[in-house]
Structure formats: structure tokens, C-alpha cells
Amino acid sequence: MSYQIFTLVEFERWLAGQKVSRLIKLIQNHHTWKPNYKSFAISDGLSLLKSMENAHLERGFSAIAQQFTTFPDGTIGTGRPLDMMPAGIKGANRNGICMEHVGNFDTGGDQMNQTHRNTIIKLNALLCRKFSLVPSDTTIVYHHWYDLNTGERTKGAGTTKTCPGTNFFGGNTVGDFQRNFLPLVVDQIKNQDTAEPVSFKFAAQVTAEKLNVRNANSLNAPIVAKLTKGTEVRVFGENDGWYAINASYSRWVKKEYVKPTS
């Protein structure tokens, strides 16, 4: 898999141009623990992404687990395609976007620098805006809140990881998140000079085994993507037996193969 490394400004432009058909409901935050800040100091972003990909493939994953990785120098690396479900948190992957923050943010580990801190805040804010998510502890989540065996959200009880770290923005509990991290993301969104997100009409689920996504509402239009059964999408409009599933780009699927869910 080929990767790209962006500055924040470059990433914001890149994200604005991405066409995502999968319904996104939450953003996962993780820390890598290893590699950590020391690993980054003696290596580089692309090498670390490749090493993480190899580790994930050895564990039986089909690709690197996360969509995005943030680095101590404030850059952001791409990973698993946005239209592909991540392998980040059991019980929270179907409609999730997964990001890994390079570093060990458990107490006694790496001290997050201000540049990295700013990137993490802004990345969460940009993804909320991109996918029309209202920031909360249900749309931005920590791995620590989910039981590793059952996938149930336990808010830290049961068998869990400390991820994204017991010292991640002051702690990894739901309360820590609400006091320390959530206000920063909310303020960042308020300060972003971007247009209000377009509201979708309803959510829906693909019922066909394979569903073609076309760039116009016609069977003669080119196929630009394929969705598998069970994939959730947002419907922004309807025309002549077709659903529009993207607000910014012309992306259409046949209505008969999509079932509204909300």
C-alpha cells in the first residue's frame, strides 16, 4: 500500500477532495505505544507506516488498521482507504474512522509536544466537519472505553487497553475526555473558517451483495466504486430511481438496492 504524508494545511485540502460513500458515525483515537517518540526520532513517517502495516498483516489484517496516523512533528499519514472499515476497536468499526497517534501517552511515557497536540485536536475537528458529526463522547471515542473480548462499550470496565493513554490530554476516562479534550475540539470547530455541513436526508444500508456507485444517475455512467452488502450510506437526494450518496460529488446508486434505516 502506498502512503502519503501531509502537513496540516495539505491534509485539509486533501480531505476536502475525498469522496466517501460509507456512513461515518464516530472517530476512534488510539496511541501506538510502540512506535513512540524515540522511534520517530530515529526513523521517519513513511518507514513507521510500513512497519505498522507489516505488523498488522502478520496479525491477519487485510491492510494497515487505521485510516490516519499523526506524528510528533505534526504531520499526518494516510493509511487504510476511507471507504474500508477500520480494524481499530471491536464493536466500533462498522461506521468508524480510526486514527493512531504515534507515541506512548501512558503516564511516565512520552510528553506530547505542542505541535503534535495541535494536529490531534484539528484532525478530530476536521473529521467531525467532514462527516457532519456533533462532537461528543459518542462521536469521538477512545479505545479504553470498549471491552476487548466482547466489543461492548464499558467506559473502561472489564478487559481493556489504556489506549490512547492514561495521560492522553489529561487521562483516558470518559470524564477526562469531557473535561479536557472535547472542549478543545469544539473550540477548534468554531474557529474553522469553513461552510456549514450539508444535511443528509436519511441513512440507508446496501442490500445487494455488490452495488455499483456511478458518477451519474444512469446505468451508462462510469462505475467509480463498489459497495458491499451491509455498508451504510447517507442519502442526500433522489432522482428517477437513484439515490445521491454524496453532497459534494456526483455519486449515485440504484434505489432498489438500498434500504433506508433512519
Protein Blocks (a to p, Z undefined) as FASTA:
>chain_A
ZZddddfklmmmmmmmpccfbdcfbdcdddekiacfklmmmmcfklmmmmmmmmmmmnop
abdfbfbdcdfkopacddddfklccdfbghilmmgccdddeddfbghiacddfklmmmmm
mmmmmmmmmnopacdfklbccfklpcfklopaehhgajddfbebjkgghiabfklmmmmm
mmmmmmmmmmpccddddddfbdcddfbfbdcddfbdcfkbccfbdcdehiacddfbdeeh
iacfbfkbccdddfklcccfZZ
